[in-house]
Structure formats: C-alpha cells, structure tokens
Amino acid sequence: MKLNLIETFTKELPADAVLENSRRPVEGAVFSYVKPKKTANPKVLHVSDEMIAELGISEEETKSDFFKNVFTGNEVYPNTKPFAMCYGGHQFGNWAGQLGDGRAINLFEIEHKNQNWKVQLKGAGETPYSRTADGLAVLRSSIREYLCSEAMFHLGIPTTRALSLSLSGDNVLRDVMYDGNPAYEKGAIVSRISPSFLRFGNFEIFAARNDIKNLKILADYTIKHHFSHIGKPSKESYINFFKEVSERTLEMIIHWQRVGFVHGVMNTDNMSILGLTIDYGPYGWLEGFDFGWTPNTTDRQNKRYRYGNQPNIGLWNLYKLANALYPIIEEVEPLEAILDQYKIDFQKKSLLMMKSKLGLFLEINNDSKLIQNLEDNLQLVETDMTIFFRNLSNITKNEKDFEVIKEAFYDFENISEEVKNKWNLWFKNYSKRLQKEVFTPHQRKEKMDAVNPKYVLRNYMAQLAIDAADKGDYSLINELFQLLKKPYDEQLEYEKWFAKRPEWAKNKVGCSMLSCSS
C-alpha cells in the first residue's frame, strides 16, 4: 500500500514543543505529536469503496494486515508522525477553554487526483487533549458516524467522509445515559477523511490567549491551502475568508433543514472552517416534523440545538469566529456586514429550499404564507417529515390529495375533523398554486424527488445495525451503507426502509434520545 504522502499541516504550522503524551495545557501550537494506542485484536468490519479510490488504495490492499494495522492505530505508516490538534470552543453557549482532539489522531496527509485529504482515526487512544476521558470510542457511536457521514455525502450535504470501520478488540467502559450505570461495550475505531479538520475553535483558542502571531499563521495557512482564490494574506483577504466561511456554514445548515438532520451538539469546536458537517455524535433525523426536537439528552432542558434553532446557532457561532478573527482584521464594520448578510441570505435561501421541496419554482408573493401554513399543519399531529415530502410529489389531479400523504401520519385513524379540515384547506391552496407552474406533473415529481430523499439514516435504522453488530452480525451495516448511497432513488428492493419509526423505537435509547457518551 503505497500512498502519495504530503506534509503541509505539520511543516507549516507550529508544533507543541513537549513530546510527552500527558494531559496538559498546550500553548503556542496548533498540534501535538502523539501515537495511536495499540489494540488487542483489531478487525476491519467495513471499508468505503469510494473513499479507498479517493486515496489511491486498491480493494486488494484493504484486505492486508498492513491496512488493518495502519487504520486501527497498531502500526504507524512509514515516515509519518501522527498528531492531535489543539483548539478551544464555546460549548452550549459558554467558553470552555482548551479542548482539542481528545480521541482523534491525525495519521497523515495524502494528495491523490489533485485532491488533498487528511486521514484521521477516531477512538485510537488518549492525547494531551483527552482531559478526563480515555481517548477511545465504542462500536455504537462508531457505526453511527461511519454510516451517517457517507449518507450525508450522498444526500448532497457538505461533510467529512469515512474510510473504514474497525473493532479494536478491547472493551470500553461507558455510561450511555449518564445515569451512574456504566457498562463495558465493544471498542471501535473509525477512519475519518477530510480536506481539513480545522474548526472555529482552532482560531478561538489563539484569540482567547491573545496569541495573535499564531492566529495569523493559522489564518494564512488556511487561506493558502483551502481558500487560495482569495489571494495573499491581507486585511481584505481575512475579511473575504470570514465571508466565505459564513456562506458555507449557511449553505450546510440549509441542507440540514432540507432533509431534517439535527446535529445535536453545534458547539464552536464542532464547526468546520470549510462548512462541512463534522463530529457525528448525538445527531438524529426528524421522524415527526418538529421545530423543537433535539436528539441530545444533555440539551433536553434548554433545547439550544433543536432543529428549528440550527440556523440561529450557526449565526451565533459565526459571531464567535468573528471575535476570534478581529485581532488580525481590527475593523468591526465589515464583520458585522457579513453577519447581517447571513440573516438576509437565510430568509431567501430557506424560502427557496422550502419551495423546491414543494415543487414551486415561479416567484409568487404568497408562497411564504403557504409554507408557513404547511409548517403549522405538520406540527398539529405527529407527521413523518421524510414520508410526507417524498409522497407529496405523487399528487395528481385525479387523486384525493389527503390520501396521498396519509402514510405520513403516525396515528391517522384518530386525526380529528378539525385537523383534516386544515389539511384539506392547505391542499386546496397548494393545488391552486401548482396550476400556475409550467412543469408537467412528471417533471415536477422528478424535481421534487431530487431534493426530498426517500431514504435517510433514521435513528432506529442505525440502532438496528448496532444491535445486530453487538451480536456479531455486521451485515446490516453493509445493507444500510449501500441503501444510503442512493437516497433519492426508488430502490424498491429496499422499500421496507421507507417506513415510519416503529412503535418500539419511540422511547428507546439510541432511537429517540442520545448522549455524547461514545
């Protein structure tokens, strides 16, 4: 397995002068060198065929002991020096100080087909940033991250990718619900891939420590390698850098809203500087459409990171990034203008996104009211978001509109007449509005089906794969992996997954509520 290695990150950014792998404050450095922990009995469970091709690895090579050992942390690839990044962050609205890669270890950089990739292991042991944790990960959370990052890519959503999922052969102690009942679980390691794992928090830590020299070095590196079209470092390029990060962040979140994805823990240390979805922890997918839903048990009381609040949190996090970049810009007005533009763009792009989900392409004044009424209706009784929008494209003049979407209701039999009347009124207005469009029903269906997925990684689906894997059956991981490569296709052979959440999953841990314990 010969990889085309390149070193930009470790050659151009300041390293931690202390080589000891002990938990401690790390100052004046973007990263610390650290080796992964050897594991008892590693076993590769699944490999992404797409990502091995992106890195120049053959399928045959993935079956070798060398591949297994490198991507489980048991062997360091020749002439490479693994490292963990230093960053800070605001967690649930409060500055948390130094955080860093507590259980992520970056192995190396690869350049292949003119694309630069950073290769990382999650769950490969402790680092100087592990704080009180062990740096390990369990199979449960690793399956969720592995499946979801690839599913998000195929939904057309900016994301980090996954290369491989492996068992470590070690048992890991975890308290799943933070209720004082820890238990041993199977240890696992995911290999994550991204052009960059830099976060808002990488910039915040230097600003918080008034280390302007290294803040500038990091900004210059990021622009040079990831925003090179902006030009050479200057006050103007720093402003344009922030502008583009703001635009990318909004684009990512609009995509989340489109498919009903709830990240669950949008702390600034979990916000990618490239506008990629990163750190798949206590995420979830809307089953019933609900602006107030969050999957994260830690956030249950305040619901800071609820579905409907994600665009606002994106803006809040960008304010924190603006504060971090201010010392190298020293001008408030351009930063404020970019943040104000985010608010304007959100209104525009959110409306366009919802219109595309409804098959509305002409500009007509009352569309926002039609959408508002729809969102109100969707929350009258539990209504499955994915099934509702997917089936909405099947409406024709010959069918009773309400019948088309009845499969989306969790308790159709007991819907009151009042609710039915509200829906009938909405469909009447929707049908009138559709008549103004120029597309045929078939054309409209094609366009709607291209933005309304038929298949998403519902919480219970991931949990079924986890339950089977706990018993040594890994076939469901592959079935879901293949299914989610084509989320917009009919895939009739997988029709059983186009279904509402089963009753058993309504209050089951892992299906309706999740913790950061992974």
C-alpha positions as CSV (number, residue, x, y, z in Angstrom):
1,M,0.0,0.0,0.0
2,K,1.9,3.0,-1.3
3,L,0.3,6.3,-0.5
4,N,1.2,9.7,-2.1
5,L,2.1,11.5,1.2
6,I,2.4,15.2,1.5
7,E,3.2,17.4,4.5
8,T,1.6,20.9,4.7
9,F,-0.1,20.9,8.1
10,T,2.9,19.7,10.2
11,K,5.5,21.5,8.2
12,E,3.8,24.9,8.0
13,L,2.1,25.2,11.4
14,P,3.7,25.4,14.9
15,A,4.0,22.1,16.8
16,D,3.8,21.5,20.5
17,A,7.4,21.6,21.8
18,V,6.6,19.0,24.5
19,L,6.6,15.4,23.1
20,E,5.2,13.7,26.2
21,N,1.6,12.4,25.8
22,S,0.2,13.8,29.0
23,R,-3.0,15.8,29.6
24,R,-2.0,19.4,29.9
25,P,-2.5,22.9,28.6
26,V,-0.8,23.3,25.2
27,E,0.3,26.8,24.3
28,G,1.8,28.3,21.1
29,A,0.9,25.3,19.0
30,V,-1.7,24.1,16.5
31,F,-1.0,20.4,17.3
32,S,0.9,17.9,19.4
33,Y,2.7,14.8,18.1
34,V,1.1,11.6,19.5
35,K,1.0,7.9,18.6
36,P,-2.2,5.9,18.5
37,K,-2.7,3.2,21.1
38,K,-2.1,-0.4,20.1
39,T,-5.2,-2.6,20.4
40,A,-5.8,-6.2,21.5
41,N,-7.3,-7.8,18.4
42,P,-8.2,-5.4,15.6
43,K,-10.7,-6.4,12.9
44,V,-11.8,-4.3,9.9
45,L,-15.6,-4.5,9.6
46,H,-16.3,-2.3,6.6
47,V,-14.4,-0.2,4.1
48,S,-15.8,2.5,1.8
49,D,-15.1,1.6,-1.8
50,E,-15.5,5.2,-2.8
51,M,-13.0,6.6,-0.3
52,I,-10.3,4.0,-0.9
53,A,-10.5,5.1,-4.6
54,E,-10.1,8.7,-3.5
55,L,-6.9,7.9,-1.6
56,G,-5.4,5.6,-4.2
57,I,-5.8,2.4,-2.2
58,S,-6.9,-0.8,-4.0
59,E,-9.6,-3.2,-2.8
60,E,-7.0,-5.9,-2.5
61,E,-4.8,-3.7,-0.3
62,T,-7.7,-3.2,2.2
63,K,-7.5,-7.0,3.0
64,S,-3.9,-6.8,4.1
65,D,-2.7,-6.8,7.7
66,F,-0.8,-3.6,6.9
67,F,-4.1,-1.8,6.0
68,K,-5.7,-3.2,9.1
69,N,-2.9,-2.2,11.4
70,V,-2.5,1.3,10.0
71,F,-6.2,2.1,10.1
72,T,-6.6,0.8,13.6
73,G,-3.6,2.6,15.0
74,N,-1.5,-0.6,15.5
75,E,1.2,0.5,13.0
76,V,2.4,3.9,12.0
77,Y,2.8,4.4,8.3
78,P,6.5,4.8,7.4
79,N,7.9,8.3,7.5
80,T,4.8,9.8,9.1
81,K,4.2,11.4,12.5
82,P,0.6,11.2,13.8
83,F,-0.7,14.2,15.7
84,A,-3.7,15.7,17.6
85,M,-4.9,19.2,17.1
86,C,-5.3,21.9,19.8
87,Y,-8.4,24.1,19.8
88,G,-10.9,25.7,22.2
89,G,-14.6,26.2,21.9
90,H,-17.9,27.5,23.2
91,Q,-19.9,24.6,24.5
92,F,-23.7,25.2,24.9
93,G,-23.0,28.9,24.9
94,N,-20.1,29.0,27.3
95,W,-16.4,29.4,26.7
96,A,-14.8,26.0,27.7
97,G,-11.2,26.9,27.2
98,Q,-8.8,24.4,25.7
99,L,-10.5,21.3,24.2
100,G,-8.6,19.7,21.3
101,D,-8.6,16.3,19.7
102,G,-9.4,14.2,22.8
103,R,-9.7,11.0,20.9
104,A,-9.0,11.8,17.3
105,I,-5.4,11.3,16.0
106,N,-4.4,12.5,12.5
107,L,-2.3,10.0,10.7
108,F,-1.1,11.8,7.6
109,E,-2.0,13.8,4.6
110,I,-2.5,12.3,1.1
111,E,-2.6,14.0,-2.2
112,H,-4.4,12.0,-4.9
113,K,-6.0,13.1,-8.2
114,N,-5.2,16.8,-7.3
115,Q,-7.2,16.5,-4.0
116,N,-5.6,16.8,-0.6
117,W,-7.0,14.6,2.2
118,K,-6.3,14.5,5.9
119,V,-6.6,11.0,7.3
120,Q,-7.7,10.6,11.0
121,L,-8.6,7.9,13.4
122,K,-11.3,8.4,15.9
123,G,-11.1,6.3,19.1
124,A,-7.4,5.5,18.8
125,G,-6.3,6.5,22.3
126,E,-5.6,9.4,24.5
127,T,-3.9,12.6,23.6
128,P,-2.8,15.7,25.5
129,Y,-6.3,16.9,24.9
130,S,-8.2,13.9,26.4
131,R,-8.9,15.7,29.7
132,T,-10.6,13.1,31.9
133,A,-11.5,10.7,29.1
134,D,-9.8,7.6,27.7
135,G,-9.5,8.7,24.0
136,L,-11.4,5.6,22.9
137,A,-14.7,5.0,21.1
138,V,-17.3,2.3,21.2
139,L,-18.9,0.4,18.3
140,R,-22.3,2.0,18.9
141,S,-21.1,5.6,18.2
142,S,-18.6,4.4,15.5
143,I,-21.3,2.7,13.4
144,R,-23.4,5.9,13.7
145,E,-20.5,8.1,12.5
146,Y,-19.4,5.8,9.7
147,L,-22.9,5.4,8.2
148,C,-24.0,8.9,8.7
149,S,-21.0,10.7,7.2
150,E,-21.3,8.7,4.0
151,A,-25.1,9.0,3.9
152,M,-24.8,12.8,4.2
153,F,-22.4,12.9,1.3
154,H,-24.8,11.1,-1.0
155,L,-27.6,13.4,0.2
156,G,-25.5,16.3,-1.3
157,I,-24.6,17.7,2.0
158,P,-21.1,19.0,2.7
159,T,-19.5,16.6,5.2
160,T,-16.3,14.9,6.3
161,R,-16.1,11.3,5.0
162,A,-15.4,7.9,6.4
163,L,-12.9,5.4,5.1
164,S,-13.2,2.4,7.4
165,L,-14.9,1.0,10.5
166,S,-13.0,-1.4,12.7
167,L,-13.2,-3.3,16.0
168,S,-10.3,-2.7,18.4
169,G,-10.8,-6.0,20.2
170,D,-10.8,-4.1,23.5
171,N,-13.8,-3.4,25.8
172,V,-14.5,0.2,26.7
173,L,-16.4,1.4,29.8
174,R,-19.2,3.9,29.0
175,D,-22.2,5.3,30.9
176,V,-24.6,5.7,28.0
177,M,-27.2,7.9,29.6
178,Y,-25.0,9.5,32.3
179,D,-27.2,7.9,35.0
180,G,-24.5,6.2,37.0
181,N,-24.8,2.8,35.3
182,P,-21.6,2.3,33.3
183,A,-21.1,-0.9,31.3
184,Y,-18.4,-2.4,29.0
185,E,-19.0,-2.1,25.3
186,K,-17.1,-3.2,22.2
187,G,-14.3,-0.7,21.3
188,A,-14.1,0.6,17.8
189,I,-12.2,2.9,15.5
190,V,-13.4,4.9,12.6
191,S,-11.0,6.3,10.0
192,R,-12.3,9.8,9.0
193,I,-11.2,11.7,5.9
194,S,-11.5,15.4,5.1
195,P,-9.6,18.1,3.2
196,S,-9.3,19.7,6.7
197,F,-10.5,19.1,10.2
198,L,-9.9,22.7,11.3
199,R,-12.7,24.2,13.4
200,F,-13.8,27.6,14.5
201,G,-12.2,26.6,17.9
202,N,-8.7,26.4,16.4
203,F,-8.9,30.2,15.8
204,E,-10.7,30.9,19.1
205,I,-8.0,29.4,21.3
206,F,-5.3,31.7,19.9
207,A,-7.6,34.8,20.2
208,A,-8.5,33.8,23.8
209,R,-4.8,33.5,24.7
210,N,-4.0,36.8,22.8
211,D,-1.6,34.8,20.7
212,I,-2.0,36.9,17.6
213,K,1.2,35.7,16.0
214,N,-0.1,32.1,15.8
215,L,-3.7,33.2,15.0
216,K,-2.2,34.9,11.9
217,I,-0.1,31.9,10.9
218,L,-3.1,29.6,11.1
219,A,-5.3,32.0,9.1
220,D,-2.6,32.4,6.5
221,Y,-2.2,28.6,6.2
222,T,-6.0,28.1,5.9
223,I,-6.3,30.7,3.2
224,K,-3.3,29.4,1.3
225,H,-4.5,25.7,1.2
226,H,-8.3,26.0,1.4
227,F,-9.3,29.4,0.1
228,S,-6.4,30.2,-2.3
229,H,-8.7,32.0,-4.7
230,I,-9.0,34.8,-2.1
231,G,-5.4,35.8,-2.6
232,K,-2.4,36.6,-0.5
233,P,-2.8,37.4,3.2
234,S,-4.0,40.9,3.9
235,K,-6.8,42.5,5.9
236,E,-9.0,42.3,2.8
237,S,-8.3,38.5,2.4
238,Y,-9.1,37.9,6.1
239,I,-12.4,39.6,5.6
240,N,-13.2,37.6,2.5
241,F,-12.1,34.4,4.3
242,F,-14.7,35.1,7.0
243,K,-17.3,35.9,4.4
244,E,-16.8,32.6,2.6
245,V,-16.9,30.6,5.9
246,S,-20.2,32.4,6.7
247,E,-21.6,31.5,3.3
248,R,-20.5,27.9,3.5
249,T,-21.9,27.5,7.0
250,L,-25.3,28.7,6.0
251,E,-25.3,26.5,2.9
252,M,-24.6,23.5,5.1
253,I,-27.3,24.3,7.6
254,I,-29.9,25.0,4.9
255,H,-29.2,21.4,3.6
256,W,-29.6,20.1,7.2
257,Q,-33.0,21.8,7.4
258,R,-34.0,20.4,4.0
259,V,-33.6,16.8,5.0
260,G,-34.5,17.0,8.7
261,F,-31.0,16.4,10.1
262,V,-30.3,17.6,13.7
263,H,-26.6,17.8,14.6
264,G,-27.3,17.8,18.3
265,V,-24.1,19.5,19.5
266,M,-23.3,22.6,17.5
267,N,-20.5,23.8,19.8
268,T,-17.9,26.1,18.1
269,D,-15.4,23.3,18.4
270,N,-17.7,21.1,16.2
271,M,-18.0,23.7,13.4
272,S,-15.8,23.1,10.4
273,I,-13.9,26.0,8.9
274,L,-14.8,24.5,5.5
275,G,-18.5,24.4,6.2
276,L,-18.5,20.6,6.4
277,T,-20.7,18.6,8.7
278,I,-18.3,17.3,11.3
279,D,-18.4,15.2,14.5
280,Y,-21.3,12.9,14.3
281,G,-22.2,12.5,18.0
282,P,-25.8,12.7,19.4
283,Y,-27.2,13.6,16.0
284,G,-30.7,12.5,14.8
285,W,-33.2,12.7,12.0
286,L,-36.6,14.2,12.4
287,E,-39.3,11.5,12.4
288,G,-42.3,13.6,13.2
289,F,-41.8,17.2,11.9
290,D,-41.0,19.3,15.0
291,F,-39.0,22.5,15.1
292,G,-38.4,21.9,18.9
293,W,-36.8,18.5,18.6
294,T,-33.3,17.7,19.7
295,P,-31.8,14.2,20.0
296,N,-29.3,15.2,22.6
297,T,-30.2,14.3,26.2
298,T,-27.7,16.8,27.5
299,D,-29.6,19.5,25.8
300,R,-33.1,18.3,26.7
301,Q,-33.9,21.1,29.1
302,N,-32.9,24.2,27.1
303,K,-33.0,22.7,23.6
304,R,-30.4,25.1,22.4
305,Y,-29.5,22.9,19.4
306,R,-33.1,22.0,18.4
307,Y,-34.0,21.6,14.8
308,G,-35.6,25.0,14.3
309,N,-32.7,26.8,16.1
310,Q,-29.8,25.4,14.0
311,P,-29.7,28.5,11.6
312,N,-29.6,30.8,14.6
313,I,-26.8,28.8,16.3
314,G,-24.9,28.9,13.0
315,L,-25.0,32.7,13.2
316,W,-24.1,32.7,16.9
317,N,-21.1,30.6,16.2
318,L,-20.0,32.9,13.4
319,Y,-20.1,35.8,15.8
320,K,-17.6,33.9,18.0
321,L,-15.4,33.3,14.9
322,A,-15.7,37.0,14.0
323,N,-14.5,37.9,17.5
324,A,-11.6,35.4,17.1
325,L,-10.5,36.9,13.8
326,Y,-11.0,40.5,14.8
327,P,-7.4,40.9,16.1
328,I,-6.0,40.3,12.6
329,I,-8.7,42.5,10.9
330,E,-9.1,45.3,13.5
331,E,-12.3,46.5,11.9
332,V,-15.8,45.8,13.1
333,E,-18.0,47.1,10.3
334,P,-17.1,44.5,7.6
335,L,-17.5,41.6,10.0
336,E,-20.9,43.0,11.1
337,A,-22.0,43.4,7.4
338,I,-21.2,39.7,6.7
339,L,-23.1,38.6,9.8
340,D,-26.1,40.8,8.7
341,Q,-25.9,39.3,5.3
342,Y,-26.2,35.8,6.8
343,K,-29.6,36.8,8.2
344,I,-30.8,38.2,4.9
345,D,-29.5,35.1,2.9
346,F,-31.0,32.7,5.4
347,Q,-34.5,34.2,4.7
348,K,-34.0,34.0,1.0
349,K,-32.3,30.6,0.8
350,S,-34.7,29.0,3.3
351,L,-37.7,30.1,1.3
352,L,-36.1,28.8,-2.0
353,M,-35.3,25.5,-0.3
354,M,-38.9,25.0,1.0
355,K,-40.3,26.0,-2.4
356,S,-38.1,23.4,-4.1
357,K,-39.4,20.7,-1.6
358,L,-43.0,21.7,-2.7
359,G,-42.2,21.9,-6.4
360,L,-42.8,25.6,-6.6
361,F,-40.4,27.4,-9.0
362,L,-42.1,30.6,-10.1
363,E,-41.8,33.7,-7.9
364,I,-45.2,34.4,-6.4
365,N,-45.8,36.6,-3.3
366,N,-48.0,34.3,-1.2
367,D,-45.6,31.3,-1.2
368,S,-44.2,32.2,2.2
369,K,-47.7,32.1,3.7
370,L,-48.4,28.8,2.0
371,I,-45.2,27.4,3.5
372,Q,-45.9,28.9,7.0
373,N,-49.3,27.2,7.0
374,L,-47.8,23.9,5.9
375,E,-45.2,24.1,8.8
376,D,-48.0,24.8,11.2
377,N,-50.1,21.9,9.9
378,L,-47.1,19.5,10.0
379,Q,-47.0,20.0,13.8
380,L,-50.7,19.6,14.5
381,V,-50.3,15.8,14.9
382,E,-47.1,13.7,14.5
383,T,-46.4,13.7,10.8
384,D,-43.3,12.0,9.3
385,M,-41.2,14.6,7.5
386,T,-39.4,12.2,5.1
387,I,-42.5,10.3,4.0
388,F,-44.7,13.5,3.8
389,F,-42.4,15.4,1.4
390,R,-41.5,12.3,-0.6
391,N,-45.1,11.3,-1.2
392,L,-46.2,14.9,-1.9
393,S,-44.6,14.6,-5.4
394,N,-47.2,11.9,-6.2
395,I,-50.1,14.4,-6.2
396,T,-52.1,14.4,-9.5
397,K,-55.4,15.9,-10.4
398,N,-57.1,12.5,-10.2
399,E,-56.3,11.7,-6.6
400,K,-57.6,13.0,-3.3
401,D,-54.7,15.0,-2.0
402,F,-55.1,14.0,1.6
403,E,-55.0,10.3,0.7
404,V,-51.5,10.7,-0.9
405,I,-49.9,11.7,2.3
406,K,-51.9,9.7,4.8
407,E,-49.0,7.2,5.2
408,A,-47.0,10.1,6.8
409,F,-49.3,10.3,9.9
410,Y,-48.4,8.3,12.9
411,D,-52.0,8.0,14.1
412,F,-54.1,8.5,11.0
413,E,-57.1,6.7,12.5
414,N,-57.5,9.2,15.3
415,I,-57.0,12.5,13.4
416,S,-59.8,15.0,14.3
417,E,-62.1,16.6,11.8
418,E,-60.6,19.9,12.7
419,V,-57.1,18.8,11.7
420,K,-58.4,17.1,8.5
421,N,-60.2,20.4,7.5
422,K,-57.0,22.4,8.0
423,W,-55.1,19.9,5.7
424,N,-57.9,20.0,3.1
425,L,-57.8,23.8,3.1
426,W,-54.0,23.7,2.7
427,F,-54.2,21.2,-0.2
428,K,-56.8,23.3,-1.9
429,N,-54.5,26.3,-1.8
430,Y,-51.5,24.2,-2.8
431,S,-53.3,22.7,-5.8
432,K,-54.3,26.2,-7.0
433,R,-50.7,27.3,-6.6
434,L,-49.4,24.3,-8.6
435,Q,-51.6,25.2,-11.5
436,K,-49.5,28.4,-12.0
437,E,-46.4,26.3,-12.6
438,V,-45.2,25.4,-16.1
439,F,-43.9,21.9,-15.4
440,T,-45.9,18.8,-16.1
441,P,-46.7,16.6,-13.0
442,H,-44.0,14.2,-14.2
443,Q,-41.4,17.0,-14.4
444,R,-42.4,18.3,-11.1
445,K,-42.1,14.9,-9.5
446,E,-38.6,14.5,-10.9
447,K,-37.5,17.8,-9.4
448,M,-39.2,17.3,-6.0
449,D,-37.8,13.7,-5.7
450,A,-34.3,15.2,-6.3
451,V,-34.5,17.3,-3.1
452,N,-36.8,15.1,-1.0
453,P,-34.9,11.9,-0.1
454,K,-36.8,8.6,0.1
455,Y,-34.2,7.2,2.5
456,V,-32.4,8.8,5.4
457,L,-30.5,7.1,8.3
458,R,-33.4,7.1,10.7
459,N,-32.4,6.7,14.3
460,Y,-34.0,3.3,14.6
461,M,-32.2,2.0,11.5
462,A,-28.8,2.9,12.9
463,Q,-29.9,1.3,16.2
464,L,-30.9,-2.0,14.5
465,A,-27.4,-2.1,12.8
466,I,-25.9,-1.5,16.3
467,D,-27.9,-4.2,18.0
468,A,-27.0,-6.7,15.3
469,A,-23.3,-5.8,15.4
470,D,-23.3,-6.3,19.2
471,K,-24.2,-9.9,18.5
472,G,-21.5,-10.2,15.8
473,D,-23.8,-9.7,12.8
474,Y,-22.3,-6.9,10.6
475,S,-24.5,-7.5,7.5
476,L,-26.9,-4.7,8.3
477,I,-24.1,-2.2,8.3
478,N,-23.4,-3.0,4.7
479,E,-27.1,-3.1,3.8
480,L,-27.6,0.4,5.1
481,F,-24.3,1.6,3.6
482,Q,-25.5,0.5,0.2
483,L,-29.0,1.8,0.6
484,L,-27.9,5.3,1.6
485,K,-25.6,5.7,-1.5
486,K,-28.8,6.4,-3.5
487,P,-31.2,8.2,-1.1
488,Y,-33.2,9.8,-3.9
489,D,-33.8,6.6,-5.9
490,E,-36.8,4.4,-5.5
491,Q,-34.7,1.3,-4.7
492,L,-37.8,-0.9,-4.5
493,E,-35.7,-3.8,-3.1
494,Y,-35.2,-1.7,0.0
495,E,-38.8,-0.5,0.3
496,K,-39.0,-1.8,3.9
497,W,-36.8,1.1,5.0
498,F,-39.3,3.7,3.6
499,A,-41.4,3.5,6.7
500,K,-42.3,5.4,9.8
501,R,-40.5,4.8,13.0
502,P,-41.8,1.6,14.6
503,E,-43.6,1.9,17.9
504,W,-40.9,0.1,19.8
505,A,-38.4,2.8,18.9
506,K,-40.4,5.7,20.1
507,N,-38.7,6.0,23.5
508,K,-35.8,3.6,23.1
509,V,-32.3,4.8,23.9
510,G,-30.4,5.4,20.6
511,C,-33.7,5.8,18.6
512,S,-35.3,8.9,20.2
513,M,-32.6,10.1,22.6
514,L,-28.8,10.0,22.5
515,S,-26.0,11.2,24.7
516,C,-22.5,12.4,23.9
517,S,-21.2,9.2,25.6
518,S,-19.4,7.5,22.8
